Amino acid sequence: MGWQGKDPSTDFRGGGFISLENLLFFARNFPKSFQDLLRKQEGDRSVWEYPFAVAGVNITFMLIQMLDLEAVKPRTLVGATFPKFLAENDSAFDLLYCITFKMMDQQWLSMRASYMDFNTVMKSTRRQLEKELLLEDIMRLEDVPSYKLLTR
């Protein structure tokens, strides 16, 4: 799955236990998309791919930062919009994680990235996600344009 060592628990320090919960939610709710990403089955893949599990932990960490979830009150517009998605769906964070993982893989492919480009791909993914979440007609995460990338 792309763990960095023999003990996968050491890879969770960046995103915490919620990273594991995100991966499990993705596997259970969108098994086709999950397996396609895990096995790198879509697109013209590079020789040096991103490690799947570590990418997942990084996505959780990026979402926590982007949504300003550690703050008492969100300080960003994107962070301020997230509660409306959460009010609509208790699993909004997990669903956003799934959307973001697929989006990140699409960015990876379109940029023809290699392992050394991972941070650039993550920044690009964050910018794209922020744009989509702030579109005027988005009321639910299912309305986010990149949601259509997910398959069950």
C-alpha positions in Angstrom: 0.0 0.0 0.0 3.0 2.3 0.1 4.0 2.4 3.7 7.4 3.9 4.5 8.5 1.1 6.8 7.5 -2.2 8.4 5.3 -0.5 11.0 2.5 1.4 9.2 1.5 3.2 12.5 4.6 5.4 12.2 3.3 6.9 8.9 0.2 8.3 10.6 1.9 10.9 12.7 1.2 13.6 10.2 -2.5 13.0 9.9 -3.3 11.0 13.0 -5.9 8.3 13.5 -8.3 10.1 11.2 -6.0 9.3 8.3 -6.7 5.6 8.8 -10.4 6.3 9.2 -10.3 8.3 5.9 -8.6 5.4 4.1 -11.2 2.9 5.5 -14.1 5.1 4.5 -12.7 5.4 1.0 -12.2 1.7 0.7 -15.7 0.9 1.9 -17.7 3.6 0.1 -15.9 3.9 -3.2 -14.2 0.5 -3.6 -13.7 0.9 -7.4 -12.0 4.3 -7.1 -10.0 3.1 -4.1 -8.7 0.0 -5.9 -8.0 2.0 -9.1 -5.8 4.4 -7.1 -4.2 1.7 -5.0 -3.2 -0.3 -8.1 -2.5 2.8 -10.2 -4.8 1.5 -12.9 -5.8 4.8 -14.6 -3.9 7.0 -16.9 -0.3 7.0 -18.2 1.6 6.3 -15.0 5.1 7.4 -14.2 7.9 5.1 -13.3 8.3 6.8 -9.9 4.7 7.0 -8.4 3.6 8.4 -5.1 3.3 6.0 -2.3 -0.5 5.4 -1.9 -0.9 5.2 1.9 1.5 8.1 2.6 -0.3 10.2 0.0 -3.6 9.5 1.9 -2.1 10.6 5.2 -0.8 13.8 3.5 -4.3 14.5 2.1 -5.8 14.2 5.5 -3.2 16.6 6.9 -3.7 19.1 4.0 -7.5 19.1 4.5 -7.2 19.7 8.3 -5.0 22.7 7.5 -7.0 24.0 4.6 -10.3 23.8 6.5 -8.6 25.4 9.5 -10.1 22.6 11.7 -7.7 23.1 14.6 -8.8 26.7 15.1 -11.7 27.6 17.4 -13.2 29.7 14.7 -12.2 29.3 11.0 -10.0 32.1 9.7 -10.4 31.3 6.0 -13.4 31.4 3.6 -13.0 27.8 2.7 -12.9 26.9 6.4 -16.0 28.9 7.0 -17.9 27.0 4.2 -17.1 23.5 5.6 -19.8 23.6 8.4 -22.6 23.8 5.8 -21.3 20.5 4.2 -21.0 18.9 7.6 -24.6 19.9 8.5 -25.7 18.2 5.3 -23.6 15.1 5.8 -22.0 13.7 9.0 -19.4 12.1 6.8 -18.5 15.3 4.9 -14.8 15.2 5.9 -14.4 11.6 4.8 -16.3 12.3 1.5 -14.1 15.4 0.9 -11.1 13.2 1.5 -12.2 10.8 -1.2 -12.8 13.6 -3.7 -9.4 15.1 -2.9 -7.6 11.8 -3.3 -9.1 11.4 -6.8 -8.4 15.0 -7.6 -4.8 14.6 -6.5 -4.3 11.6 -8.7 -5.8 13.5 -11.7 -3.4 16.4 -11.0 -0.5 13.8 -10.8 -1.4 12.4 -14.2 -2.0 15.8 -15.9 1.3 17.2 -14.6 3.1 14.0 -15.6 4.5 14.1 -12.1 7.3 12.0 -10.6 7.9 11.3 -6.9 9.9 14.5 -6.5 6.9 16.6 -7.7 4.6 15.4 -4.9 4.5 18.7 -3.0 3.8 20.6 -6.2 1.0 18.3 -7.0 -0.5 18.7 -3.5 -0.3 22.5 -3.7 -2.1 22.4 -7.1 -4.7 20.0 -5.7 -5.4 22.3 -2.8 -5.8 25.3 -5.1 -8.2 23.4 -7.3 -10.2 22.1 -4.3 -10.5 25.5 -2.8 -11.8 26.9 -6.1 -14.4 24.1 -6.4 -15.6 24.4 -2.8 -16.1 28.2 -3.2 -18.2 28.0 -6.3 -21.6 29.7 -5.8 -23.9 26.9 -6.6 -22.2 24.3 -4.4 -24.6 23.3 -1.6 -23.5 19.7 -1.0 -20.2 17.9 -1.6 -21.9 15.9 -4.3 -22.2 19.2 -6.2 -18.5 19.7 -6.3 -17.3 19.2 -9.9 -14.6 16.7 -9.0 -17.1 14.5 -7.1 -17.9 12.9 -10.5 -14.4 11.4 -10.5 -15.5 8.9 -7.8 -16.9 5.5 -8.8 -18.4 2.9 -6.5 
